[in-house]
Amino acid sequence: MRLWLENLGIASRDLNLPELEQTVDKVSSERNLPSPIVGKVILRDGRSGEPFDQPVTVGNIYMMKLNHLVEDKVHARSTGPYSLITQQPLGGKAQFGGQRFGEMEVWALEAYGAAHNLQEILTIKSDDVPGRAKTYEAIVKNEDILQPGVPESFKVL
């Protein structure tokens, strides 16, 4: 609305919202003009003078800083706490939890044919307690990792 008034030569910077609305109503009724499309103006091509097909947003830009910094967001873990009931890693950075590997991520690995990665993520890195213990032991002893067992969440079902 401010831009519409300024295009008509009326100063509107110092008006608050109710005063601005009153001024717009008064000017549009006095001059028999339609109400403004807020923030949009019909611009013309500088070479041909033809108007563009659609109104274009014109006005002041207000920018605010997003306070999301990488150092606050980065989180990784090799081992950490697990839920007592499901034996799955806790969720979230605050609990030093694991990364969520959801249904769509499972589908993606399945589509790529990454069966071994998928099996590791859904068993050893999740809730296969005996498999996890055997895997840590095999890593320490520099042996091959054995086949993982049944996830703990299957037993809860």
N, C-alpha and C positions, 0 to 999 in steps of 0.2 A: 504494500500500500504506500509505503514511503516513496518508493521509486516512482510509482504512478503520480503521486503529488509532485515530486521533484521534476518529472518530465513536463508537468503542466506549469512549472515555474513557482510552485508553492513550497516554502521551506517547511520541513517536517521533522528535522533532526531532534528538536527539543520537546516534541510532543510525546506524552505517554500514550499507552494503548487506547484508553477510552477517548482521549482527545483526538487521537489519530482517526479512530472510527467515526467520530462525529464530523470531523473535517472532511473525510472521504464522502460521507453521506451528503453533507451540505454541498460540496463541490459537484458531485455527480448529479444532484437534483437541480442545482442552479444552471449548470452548463448542458443539461440534457445528455450526459455521457453515461454509458453503461458502467456498472461497478467493475473495478479492476480485477484481473486475474492475478492473484497475489504472486509477486516476484517474477512474472513472465511478461515479456515485451515482444511485439512483432518487430523483428529486425529486418533490415533490407540489405541486399547484396550491394557491396560498395562499387562494383563496376557497372552493373546493369540497372540498379535501383529497384529491382523486383523484390517484393517481400518473400521471406522464407516461408515454407509450407506450414510450419508449426511455431507457436510462440517459444521463445528461448528464455531460460532463467538467467536473470541479470541482477547483480546486487553485490553487497559487501560479503566477504568471506569471513566466517568466524572459524578459527582453527583452535582445537584444544589438544594438548599433549596426552597421548595414551600412556598411562603409567604402568606399562607391562614390559618389564625388562627381562632379558634372557636369563640373567643370573638368578632371578627369583623363580623362574619357571623350570630350569633344568633339574632333572631328578633321575638318578639311576641307582640300581642296586644289583649286587651279585647274589647275596643271600640276605635274608631278613626274617621278620616275624610272619607267622602263619596263623590263620584262624583256627581255634581249637576244635570247632565242629566239623568244618569242611576240609580243613588242612590246605586251603588255598591261600595264596599270598594276600595280605591285607591290601586295601585300596587306598590310594592317595599319598601325597608327599608327606603330609603331617605324621602319618603312621609308618613312614618309611616302607610303603607298600610297593607292590610290583606294578608293571604296566598292564593295563587291561587288554586282553586279546579277545575281541568279540567275535560274533558270528560272521560278520562280513570279512574280517581278517582271516578267519579260518577258511572261508570260501575262496579268498584270494590265493592262499597258499595251496589249497586243493586244486585250483585252476592252473597254477604253475607247475603242479606235479611235484611239489616239495614235501613228499610224504614223511621223510625222516625229520625235517624241521618241525612239521606239524605234530608228529608223534612226541617229539621232545617237549614242545611247548605245552601240549595238552596233558602230559603225564608228569615227567620229571620236574619240569619248571613250574608245574601247577600243584597237584595234590596227590601224587604217587609217592607216599611216604617211604616205603621200603626201597622203591626204585631210586628215590632221591639219595637215600643213605648209601646205597650200593654205588651210585654214580660218583658221589663225593669220595668214597673209598677207592674206587677205580682210578680216579684222577690223581689222588695222592700217591697211589702205588704205581702210577704210570702204566696202567693196564687198559685193555679195551673195555668200553662201557657195554654192559649187558643189556638185553632187551628189557624195556620198562614193563611194569605190571599194570594192574587195573587202578584207575584213579579212585581216590577216596570218595569223591562225590557220587560215584556209582553205588557205593555201599550205603550212602545216606538215603538214596532213593528207595 
